[in-house]
Amino acid sequence: MAKAIKRAFVCNECGADYPRWQGQCIACHTWNTITEIRLAASSTSRAERLNGYAGSATGN
Ligand SMILES: [Zn+2]
């Protein structure tokens, strides 16, 4: 039951994001500006949205 944490690699210079780390940003051609960031799984917000949708549908 591992938490699904989405990882992304974002360039500090231009904000481009990549699925994998790389030394040079393809968008702005700057070296060593890409850093890894971890995002909380979006499943929570999606579940909330589904719950709200189902709730309103059931309530009405
Ligand atoms: Zn960049």
N, CA, C, O and the ligand as a Tripos MOL2 file, in Angstrom:
@<TRIPOS>MOLECULE
protein
  241   239    61     0     0
PROTEIN
NO_CHARGES

@<TRIPOS>ATOM
      1 N           0.8430   -1.2030    0.0000 N.3       1 MET1
      2 CA          0.0000    0.0000    0.0000 C.3       1 MET1
      3 C           0.8720    1.2450    0.0000 C.2       1 MET1
      4 O           0.8270    2.0510    0.9290 O.2       1 MET1
      5 N           1.6280    1.3830   -1.0050 N.am      2 ALA2
      6 CA          2.4950    2.5470   -1.0940 C.3       2 ALA2
      7 C           1.7250    3.7440   -1.6120 C.2       2 ALA2
      8 O           0.8930    3.6400   -2.5130 O.2       2 ALA2
      9 N           2.0270    4.8690   -1.0210 N.am      3 LYS3
     10 CA          1.3710    6.0870   -1.4890 C.3       3 LYS3
     11 C           1.8840    6.4490   -2.8730 C.2       3 LYS3
     12 O           3.0850    6.4170   -3.1370 O.2       3 LYS3
     13 N           0.9800    6.7820   -3.7210 N.am      4 ALA4
     14 CA          1.3790    7.1770   -5.0680 C.3       4 ALA4
     15 C           1.7970    8.6380   -5.0610 C.2       4 ALA4
     16 O           0.9610    9.5420   -5.0830 O.2       4 ALA4
     17 N           3.0870    8.8490   -5.0290 N.am      5 ILE5
     18 CA          3.5930   10.2190   -5.0560 C.3       5 ILE5
     19 C           4.1150   10.5160   -6.4450 C.2       5 ILE5
     20 O           4.9940    9.8270   -6.9620 O.2       5 ILE5
     21 N           3.5720   11.5220   -7.0160 N.am      6 LYS6
     22 CA          3.9790   11.8840   -8.3610 C.3       6 LYS6
     23 C           5.2370   12.7210   -8.3060 C.2       6 LYS6
     24 O           5.3030   13.7200   -7.5910 O.2       6 LYS6
     25 N           6.2180   12.3140   -9.0540 N.am      7 ARG7
     26 CA          7.4560   13.0740   -9.0880 C.3       7 ARG7
     27 C           7.5540   13.8030  -10.4170 C.2       7 ARG7
     28 O           7.1020   13.3190  -11.4550 O.2       7 ARG7
     29 N           8.1400   14.9440  -10.3550 N.am      8 ALA8
     30 CA          8.3270   15.7010  -11.5740 C.3       8 ALA8
     31 C           9.6660   16.4120  -11.4950 C.2       8 ALA8
     32 O          10.1840   16.6690  -10.4090 O.2       8 ALA8
     33 N          10.2030   16.7160  -12.6230 N.am      9 PHE9
     34 CA         11.4830   17.4220  -12.6840 C.3       9 PHE9
     35 C          11.2430   18.7310  -13.4150 C.2       9 PHE9
     36 O          10.8940   18.7550  -14.5960 O.2       9 PHE9
     37 N          11.4380   19.8130  -12.6850 N.am     10 VAL10
     38 CA         11.0760   21.1190  -13.2120 C.3      10 VAL10
     39 C          12.3130   21.9960  -13.3310 C.2      10 VAL10
     40 O          13.1780   22.0050  -12.4550 O.2      10 VAL10
     41 N          12.3750   22.7200  -14.4150 N.am     11 CYS11
     42 CA         13.4810   23.6450  -14.6350 C.3      11 CYS11
     43 C          13.2410   24.9240  -13.8420 C.2      11 CYS11
     44 O          12.1650   25.5180  -13.9180 O.2      11 CYS11
     45 N          14.2440   25.3420  -13.0860 N.am     12 ASN12
     46 CA         14.1040   26.5650  -12.2930 C.3      12 ASN12
     47 C          14.1380   27.8140  -13.1650 C.2      12 ASN12
     48 O          13.6810   28.8790  -12.7500 O.2      12 ASN12
     49 N          14.6640   27.6860  -14.3380 N.am     13 GLU13
     50 CA         14.8010   28.8510  -15.2020 C.3      13 GLU13
     51 C          13.5100   29.1770  -15.9410 C.2      13 GLU13
     52 O          13.0520   30.3190  -15.9300 O.2      13 GLU13
     53 N          12.9310   28.1800  -16.5760 N.am     14 CYS14
     54 CA         11.7730   28.4530  -17.4280 C.3      14 CYS14
     55 C          10.5250   27.7080  -16.9820 C.2      14 CYS14
     56 O           9.4360   27.9550  -17.5000 O.2      14 CYS14
     57 N          10.6720   26.8020  -16.0300 N.am     15 GLY15
     58 CA          9.4990   26.1170  -15.5110 C.3      15 GLY15
     59 C           9.0790   24.9100  -16.3170 C.2      15 GLY15
     60 O           8.0250   24.3280  -16.0600 O.2      15 GLY15
     61 N           9.8870   24.5240  -17.2880 N.am     16 ALA16
     62 CA          9.5520   23.3400  -18.0680 C.3      16 ALA16
     63 C           9.6660   22.0980  -17.1910 C.2      16 ALA16
     64 O          10.5510   22.0130  -16.3390 O.2      16 ALA16
     65 N           8.7820   21.1510  -17.3980 N.am     17 ASP17
     66 CA          8.8210   19.9410  -16.5760 C.3      17 ASP17
     67 C           9.0770   18.7180  -17.4440 C.2      17 ASP17
     68 O           8.6650   18.6360  -18.6010 O.2      17 ASP17
     69 N           9.7810   17.7680  -16.8230 N.am     18 TYR18
     70 CA         10.1670   16.5590  -17.5420 C.3      18 TYR18
     71 C           9.8520   15.3400  -16.6880 C.2      18 TYR18
     72 O           9.8760   15.4110  -15.4590 O.2      18 TYR18
     73 N           9.5610   14.2350  -17.3350 N.am     19 PRO19
     74 CA          9.2730   13.0050  -16.5870 C.3      19 PRO19
     75 C          10.5200   12.4040  -15.9650 C.2      19 PRO19
     76 O          10.4250   11.6360  -15.0080 O.2      19 PRO19
     77 N          11.6820   12.7390  -16.4930 N.am     20 ARG20
     78 CA         12.9370   12.2110  -15.9560 C.3      20 ARG20
     79 C          13.9210   13.3500  -15.7930 C.2      20 ARG20
     80 O          13.8410   14.3830  -16.4590 O.2      20 ARG20
     81 N          14.8710   13.1170  -14.8610 N.am     21 TRP21
     82 CA         15.8700   14.1550  -14.6490 C.3      21 TRP21
     83 C          16.8120   14.2030  -15.8320 C.2      21 TRP21
     84 O          17.1280   13.1730  -16.4280 O.2      21 TRP21
     85 N          17.2500   15.3740  -16.1640 N.am     22 GLN22
     86 CA         18.2650   15.5150  -17.1940 C.3      22 GLN22
     87 C          19.1190   16.7280  -16.8790 C.2      22 GLN22
     88 O          18.6670   17.6710  -16.2300 O.2      22 GLN22
     89 N          20.3460   16.6930  -17.3410 N.am     23 GLY23
     90 CA         21.3030   17.7290  -16.9760 C.3      23 GLY23
     91 C          21.0000   19.0670  -17.6060 C.2      23 GLY23
     92 O          21.2860   20.1160  -17.0290 O.2      23 GLY23
     93 N          20.4180   19.0320  -18.7970 N.am     24 GLN24
     94 CA         20.1590   20.2900  -19.4950 C.3      24 GLN24
     95 C          18.6870   20.4150  -19.8400 C.2      24 GLN24
     96 O          18.0560   19.4650  -20.3030 O.2      24 GLN24
     97 N          18.1640   21.5830  -19.6100 N.am     25 CYS25
     98 CA         16.7740   21.8410  -19.9710 C.3      25 CYS25
     99 C          16.6780   22.0060  -21.4780 C.2      25 CYS25
    100 O          17.4100   22.7850  -22.0870 O.2      25 CYS25
    101 N          15.7610   21.2580  -22.0580 N.am     26 ILE26
    102 CA         15.6090   21.3220  -23.5130 C.3      26 ILE26
    103 C          14.9850   22.6500  -23.9340 C.2      26 ILE26
    104 O          15.2760   23.1810  -25.0050 O.2      26 ILE26
    105 N          14.1220   23.1720  -23.0670 N.am     27 ALA27
    106 CA         13.3790   24.3840  -23.4270 C.3      27 ALA27
    107 C          14.2810   25.6150  -23.4710 C.2      27 ALA27
    108 O          14.2360   26.3890  -24.4270 O.2      27 ALA27
    109 N          15.1080   25.7960  -22.4230 N.am     28 CYS28
    110 CA         15.9040   27.0230  -22.3460 C.3      28 CYS28
    111 C          17.4020   26.7440  -22.4510 C.2      28 CYS28
    112 O          18.2160   27.6660  -22.3980 O.2      28 CYS28
    113 N          17.7580   25.4680  -22.5990 N.am     29 HIS29
    114 CA         19.1460   25.0590  -22.8260 C.3      29 HIS29
    115 C          20.0810   25.4460  -21.6880 C.2      29 HIS29
    116 O          21.2760   25.6600  -21.8950 O.2      29 HIS29
    117 N          19.5230   25.5320  -20.4850 N.am     30 THR30
    118 CA         20.3520   25.8400  -19.3260 C.3      30 THR30
    119 C          20.7200   24.5430  -18.6140 C.2      30 THR30
    120 O          19.9080   23.6260  -18.4910 O.2      30 THR30
    121 N          21.9640   24.4920  -18.1500 N.am     31 TRP31
    122 CA         22.4490   23.2800  -17.4970 C.3      31 TRP31
    123 C          22.1770   23.3150  -15.9940 C.2      31 TRP31
    124 O          22.2390   24.3640  -15.3530 O.2      31 TRP31
    125 N          21.8790   22.1510  -15.4650 N.am     32 ASN32
    126 CA         21.7570   21.9510  -14.0100 C.3      32 ASN32
    127 C          20.7230   22.8600  -13.3490 C.2      32 ASN32
    128 O          20.9180   23.3000  -12.2160 O.2      32 ASN32
    129 N          19.6620   23.1330  -14.0260 N.am     33 THR33
    130 CA         18.6030   23.9330  -13.4130 C.3      33 THR33
    131 C          17.3790   23.0700  -13.1020 C.2      33 THR33
    132 O          16.4120   23.5470  -12.5080 O.2      33 THR33
    133 N          17.4260   21.8280  -13.4970 N.am     34 ILE34
    134 CA         16.2650   20.9630  -13.3110 C.3      34 ILE34
    135 C          16.3560   20.2750  -11.9560 C.2      34 ILE34
    136 O          17.3350   19.5960  -11.6480 O.2      34 ILE34
    137 N          15.3160   20.4670  -11.1570 N.am     35 THR35
    138 CA         15.2870   19.8670   -9.8350 C.3      35 THR35
    139 C          14.0390   19.0030   -9.6870 C.2      35 THR35
    140 O          13.0120   19.2270  -10.3280 O.2      35 THR35
    141 N          14.1700   18.0200   -8.8260 N.am     36 GLU36
    142 CA         13.0490   17.1120   -8.6170 C.3      36 GLU36
    143 C          12.0750   17.6910   -7.6010 C.2      36 GLU36
    144 O          12.4830   18.2100   -6.5610 O.2      36 GLU36
    145 N          10.8120   17.6010   -7.9020 N.am     37 ILE37
    146 CA          9.7830   18.0060   -6.9460 C.3      37 ILE37
    147 C           8.8150   16.8450   -6.7760 C.2      37 ILE37
    148 O           8.6050   16.0490   -7.6910 O.2      37 ILE37
    149 N           8.2370   16.7680   -5.5960 N.am     38 ARG38
    150 CA          7.2890   15.6890   -5.3340 C.3      38 ARG38
    151 C           5.9080   16.2690   -5.1020 C.2      38 ARG38
    152 O           5.7230   17.1810   -4.2960 O.2      38 ARG38
    153 N           4.9640   15.7320   -5.8100 N.am     39 LEU39
    154 CA          3.5990   16.2180   -5.6960 C.3      39 LEU39
    155 C           2.7620   15.1760   -4.9830 C.2      39 LEU39
    156 O           2.9210   13.9750   -5.2030 O.2      39 LEU39
    157 N           1.8830   15.6380   -4.1380 N.am     40 ALA40
    158 CA          0.9600   14.7170   -3.4800 C.3      40 ALA40
    159 C           0.0340   14.1190   -4.5290 C.2      40 ALA40
    160 O          -0.3270   14.7760   -5.5060 O.2      40 ALA40
    161 N          -0.3330   12.8970   -4.3180 N.am     41 ALA41
    162 CA         -1.1980   12.2250   -5.2760 C.3      41 ALA41
    163 C          -2.4940   13.0010   -5.4550 C.2      41 ALA41
    164 O          -3.1040   13.4540   -4.4860 O.2      41 ALA41
    165 N          -2.8950   13.1440   -6.6890 N.am     42 SER42
    166 CA         -4.1100   13.9140   -6.9750 C.3      42 SER42
    167 C          -5.3580   13.0670   -6.7970 C.2      42 SER42
    168 O          -6.4690   13.5290   -7.0570 O.2      42 SER42
    169 N          -5.1780   11.8180   -6.3500 N.am     43 SER43
    170 CA         -6.3330   10.9280   -6.2110 C.3      43 SER43
    171 C          -7.2770   11.4480   -5.1310 C.2      43 SER43
    172 O          -8.4840   11.2150   -5.1900 O.2      43 SER43
    173 N          -6.7210   12.1570   -4.1390 N.am     44 THR44
    174 CA         -7.5620   12.6710   -3.0590 C.3      44 THR44
    175 C          -8.5710   13.6860   -3.5930 C.2      44 THR44
    176 O          -9.7700   13.5910   -3.3290 O.2      44 THR44
    177 N          -8.0640   14.6490   -4.3420 N.am     45 SER45
    178 CA         -8.9620   15.6700   -4.8690 C.3      45 SER45
    179 C          -9.9620   15.0420   -5.8400 C.2      45 SER45
    180 O         -11.1220   15.4480   -5.9140 O.2      45 SER45
    181 N          -9.4840   14.0460   -6.5790 N.am     46 ARG46
    182 CA        -10.3860   13.4040   -7.5260 C.3      46 ARG46
    183 C         -11.4920   12.6600   -6.7780 C.2      46 ARG46
    184 O         -12.6540   12.6900   -7.1830 O.2      46 ARG46
    185 N         -11.1200   11.9920   -5.6810 N.am     47 ALA47
    186 CA        -12.1080   11.2670   -4.8830 C.3      47 ALA47
    187 C         -13.1030   12.2460   -4.2870 C.2      47 ALA47
    188 O         -14.3040   11.9820   -4.2450 O.2      47 ALA47
    189 N         -12.5870   13.3890   -3.8230 N.am     48 GLU48
    190 CA        -13.4820   14.4010   -3.2660 C.3      48 GLU48
    191 C         -14.4640   14.8810   -4.3260 C.2      48 GLU48
    192 O         -15.6510   15.0660   -4.0590 O.2      48 GLU48
    193 N         -13.9570   15.0740   -5.5020 N.am     49 ARG49
    194 CA        -14.8090   15.5530   -6.5800 C.3      49 ARG49
    195 C         -15.8890   14.5070   -6.8990 C.2      49 ARG49
    196 O         -17.0580   14.8380   -7.0960 O.2      49 ARG49
    197 N         -15.4660   13.2480   -6.9420 N.am     50 LEU50
    198 CA        -16.4170   12.1800   -7.2280 C.3      50 LEU50
    199 C         -17.4390   12.0760   -6.1190 C.2      50 LEU50
    200 O         -18.6270   11.8820   -6.3750 O.2      50 LEU50
    201 N         -16.9750   12.2050   -4.8770 N.am     51 ASN51
    202 CA        -17.8860   12.1470   -3.7400 C.3      51 ASN51
    203 C         -18.9090   13.2820   -3.8230 C.2      51 ASN51
    204 O         -20.1070   13.0670   -3.6410 O.2      51 ASN51
    205 N         -18.4220   14.4760   -4.0980 N.am     52 GLY52
    206 CA        -19.3270   15.6150   -4.1890 C.3      52 GLY52
    207 C         -20.3280   15.4170   -5.3150 C.2      52 GLY52
    208 O         -21.5100   15.7310   -5.1730 O.2      52 GLY52
    209 N         -19.8570   14.9080   -6.4040 N.am     53 TYR53
    210 CA        -20.7360   14.6970   -7.5490 C.3      53 TYR53
    211 C         -21.8090   13.6600   -7.2100 C.2      53 TYR53
    212 O         -22.9970   13.8610   -7.4600 O.2      53 TYR53
    213 N         -21.3510   12.5420   -6.6330 N.am     54 ALA54
    214 CA        -22.2960   11.4690   -6.2840 C.3      54 ALA54
    215 C         -23.2610   11.9670   -5.2160 C.2      54 ALA54
    216 O         -24.4520   11.6540   -5.2390 O.2      54 ALA54
    217 N         -22.7100   12.7720   -4.2510 N.am     55 GLY55
    218 CA        -23.5630   13.2470   -3.1710 C.3      55 GLY55
    219 C         -24.6800   14.1250   -3.6940 C.2      55 GLY55
    220 O         -25.8370   13.9650   -3.3030 O.2      55 GLY55
    221 N         -24.3380   15.0540   -4.5790 N.am     56 SER56
    222 CA        -25.3580   15.9560   -5.0850 C.3      56 SER56
    223 C         -26.3670   15.1860   -5.9350 C.2      56 SER56
    224 O         -27.5600   15.4880   -5.9370 O.2      56 SER56
    225 N         -25.8630   14.1910   -6.6540 N.am     57 ALA57
    226 CA        -26.7590   13.4150   -7.5130 C.3      57 ALA57
    227 C         -27.7390   12.6260   -6.6400 C.2      57 ALA57
    228 O         -28.9270   12.5180   -6.9440 O.2      57 ALA57
    229 N         -27.1900   12.0670   -5.5210 N.am     58 THR58
    230 CA        -28.0520   11.2720   -4.6470 C.3      58 THR58
    231 C         -29.0140   12.1720   -3.8750 C.2      58 THR58
    232 O         -30.1750   11.8290   -3.6550 O.2      58 THR58
    233 N         -28.4900   13.3520   -3.4640 N.am     59 GLY59
    234 CA        -29.3060   14.2530   -2.6790 C.3      59 GLY59
    235 C         -30.4950   14.7850   -3.4810 C.2      59 GLY59
    236 O         -31.5930   14.9670   -2.9550 O.2      59 GLY59
    237 N         -30.2500   15.0200   -4.7320 N.am     60 ASN60
    238 CA        -31.3480   15.5070   -5.5480 C.3      60 ASN60
    239 C         -32.0900   14.3740   -6.2050 C.2      60 ASN60
    240 O         -33.0530   14.6080   -6.9350 O.2      60 ASN60
    241 ZN         14.4610   25.6090  -18.7290 Zn       61 ZN61
@<TRIPOS>BOND
     1     1     2 1
     2     2     3 1
     3     3     4 2
     4     3     5 am
     5     5     6 1
     6     6     7 1
     7     7     8 2
     8     7     9 am
     9     9    10 1
    10    10    11 1
    11    11    12 2
    12    11    13 am
    13    13    14 1
    14    14    15 1
    15    15    16 2
    16    15    17 am
    17    17    18 1
    18    18    19 1
    19    19    20 2
    20    19    21 am
    21    21    22 1
    22    22    23 1
    23    23    24 2
    24    23    25 am
    25    25    26 1
    26    26    27 1
    27    27    28 2
    28    27    29 am
    29    29    30 1
    30    30    31 1
    31    31    32 2
    32    31    33 am
    33    33    34 1
    34    34    35 1
    35    35    36 2
    36    35    37 am
    37    37    38 1
    38    38    39 1
    39    39    40 2
    40    39    41 am
    41    41    42 1
    42    42    43 1
    43    43    44 2
    44    43    45 am
    45    45    46 1
    46    46    47 1
    47    47    48 2
    48    47    49 am
    49    49    50 1
    50    50    51 1
    51    51    52 2
    52    51    53 am
    53    53    54 1
    54    54    55 1
    55    55    56 2
    56    55    57 am
    57    57    58 1
    58    58    59 1
    59    59    60 2
    60    59    61 am
    61    61    62 1
    62    62    63 1
    63    63    64 2
    64    63    65 am
    65    65    66 1
    66    66    67 1
    67    67    68 2
    68    67    69 am
    69    69    70 1
    70    70    71 1
    71    71    72 2
    72    71    73 am
    73    73    74 1
    74    74    75 1
    75    75    76 2
    76    75    77 am
    77    77    78 1
    78    78    79 1
    79    79    80 2
    80    79    81 am
    81    81    82 1
    82    82    83 1
    83    83    84 2
    84    83    85 am
    85    85    86 1
    86    86    87 1
    87    87    88 2
    88    87    89 am
    89    89    90 1
    90    90    91 1
    91    91    92 2
    92    91    93 am
    93    93    94 1
    94    94    95 1
    95    95    96 2
    96    95    97 am
    97    97    98 1
    98    98    99 1
    99    99   100 2
   100    99   101 am
   101   101   102 1
   102   102   103 1
   103   103   104 2
   104   103   105 am
   105   105   106 1
   106   106   107 1
   107   107   108 2
   108   107   109 am
   109   109   110 1
   110   110   111 1
   111   111   112 2
   112   111   113 am
   113   113   114 1
   114   114   115 1
   115   115   116 2
   116   115   117 am
   117   117   118 1
   118   118   119 1
   119   119   120 2
   120   119   121 am
   121   121   122 1
   122   122   123 1
   123   123   124 2
   124   123   125 am
   125   125   126 1
   126   126   127 1
   127   127   128 2
   128   127   129 am
   129   129   130 1
   130   130   131 1
   131   131   132 2
   132   131   133 am
   133   133   134 1
   134   134   135 1
   135   135   136 2
   136   135   137 am
   137   137   138 1
   138   138   139 1
   139   139   140 2
   140   139   141 am
   141   141   142 1
   142   142   143 1
   143   143   144 2
   144   143   145 am
   145   145   146 1
   146   146   147 1
   147   147   148 2
   148   147   149 am
   149   149   150 1
   150   150   151 1
   151   151   152 2
   152   151   153 am
   153   153   154 1
   154   154   155 1
   155   155   156 2
   156   155   157 am
   157   157   158 1
   158   158   159 1
   159   159   160 2
   160   159   161 am
   161   161   162 1
   162   162   163 1
   163   163   164 2
   164   163   165 am
   165   165   166 1
   166   166   167 1
   167   167   168 2
   168   167   169 am
   169   169   170 1
   170   170   171 1
   171   171   172 2
   172   171   173 am
   173   173   174 1
   174   174   175 1
   175   175   176 2
   176   175   177 am
   177   177   178 1
   178   178   179 1
   179   179   180 2
   180   179   181 am
   181   181   182 1
   182   182   183 1
   183   183   184 2
   184   183   185 am
   185   185   186 1
   186   186   187 1
   187   187   188 2
   188   187   189 am
   189   189   190 1
   190   190   191 1
   191   191   192 2
   192   191   193 am
   193   193   194 1
   194   194   195 1
   195   195   196 2
   196   195   197 am
   197   197   198 1
   198   198   199 1
   199   199   200 2
   200   199   201 am
   201   201   202 1
   202   202   203 1
   203   203   204 2
   204   203   205 am
   205   205   206 1
   206   206   207 1
   207   207   208 2
   208   207   209 am
   209   209   210 1
   210   210   211 1
   211   211   212 2
   212   211   213 am
   213   213   214 1
   214   214   215 1
   215   215   216 2
   216   215   217 am
   217   217   218 1
   218   218   219 1
   219   219   220 2
   220   219   221 am
   221   221   222 1
   222   222   223 1
   223   223   224 2
   224   223   225 am
   225   225   226 1
   226   226   227 1
   227   227   228 2
   228   227   229 am
   229   229   230 1
   230   230   231 1
   231   231   232 2
   232   231   233 am
   233   233   234 1
   234   234   235 1
   235   235   236 2
   236   235   237 am
   237   237   238 1
   238   238   239 1
   239   239   240 2
@<TRIPOS>SUBSTRUCTURE
     1 MET1         2 RESIDUE 1 A MET
     2 ALA2         6 RESIDUE 1 A ALA
     3 LYS3        10 RESIDUE 1 A LYS
     4 ALA4        14 RESIDUE 1 A ALA
     5 ILE5        18 RESIDUE 1 A ILE
     6 LYS6        22 RESIDUE 1 A LYS
     7 ARG7        26 RESIDUE 1 A ARG
     8 ALA8        30 RESIDUE 1 A ALA
     9 PHE9        34 RESIDUE 1 A PHE
    10 VAL10       38 RESIDUE 1 A VAL
    11 CYS11       42 RESIDUE 1 A CYS
    12 ASN12       46 RESIDUE 1 A ASN
    13 GLU13       50 RESIDUE 1 A GLU
    14 CYS14       54 RESIDUE 1 A CYS
    15 GLY15       58 RESIDUE 1 A GLY
    16 ALA16       62 RESIDUE 1 A ALA
    17 ASP17       66 RESIDUE 1 A ASP
    18 TYR18       70 RESIDUE 1 A TYR
    19 PRO19       74 RESIDUE 1 A PRO
    20 ARG20       78 RESIDUE 1 A ARG
    21 TRP21       82 RESIDUE 1 A TRP
    22 GLN22       86 RESIDUE 1 A GLN
    23 GLY23       90 RESIDUE 1 A GLY
    24 GLN24       94 RESIDUE 1 A GLN
    25 CYS25       98 RESIDUE 1 A CYS
    26 ILE26      102 RESIDUE 1 A ILE
    27 ALA27      106 RESIDUE 1 A ALA
    28 CYS28      110 RESIDUE 1 A CYS
    29 HIS29      114 RESIDUE 1 A HIS
    30 THR30      118 RESIDUE 1 A THR
    31 TRP31      122 RESIDUE 1 A TRP
    32 ASN32      126 RESIDUE 1 A ASN
    33 THR33      130 RESIDUE 1 A THR
    34 ILE34      134 RESIDUE 1 A ILE
    35 THR35      138 RESIDUE 1 A THR
    36 GLU36      142 RESIDUE 1 A GLU
    37 ILE37      146 RESIDUE 1 A ILE
    38 ARG38      150 RESIDUE 1 A ARG
    39 LEU39      154 RESIDUE 1 A LEU
    40 ALA40      158 RESIDUE 1 A ALA
    41 ALA41      162 RESIDUE 1 A ALA
    42 SER42      166 RESIDUE 1 A SER
    43 SER43      170 RESIDUE 1 A SER
    44 THR44      174 RESIDUE 1 A THR
    45 SER45      178 RESIDUE 1 A SER
    46 ARG46      182 RESIDUE 1 A ARG
    47 ALA47      186 RESIDUE 1 A ALA
    48 GLU48      190 RESIDUE 1 A GLU
    49 ARG49      194 RESIDUE 1 A ARG
    50 LEU50      198 RESIDUE 1 A LEU
    51 ASN51      202 RESIDUE 1 A ASN
    52 GLY52      206 RESIDUE 1 A GLY
    53 TYR53      210 RESIDUE 1 A TYR
    54 ALA54      214 RESIDUE 1 A ALA
    55 GLY55      218 RESIDUE 1 A GLY
    56 SER56      222 RESIDUE 1 A SER
    57 ALA57      226 RESIDUE 1 A ALA
    58 THR58      230 RESIDUE 1 A THR
    59 GLY59      234 RESIDUE 1 A GLY
    60 ASN60      238 RESIDUE 1 A ASN
    61 ZN61       241 GROUP 0 **** ****
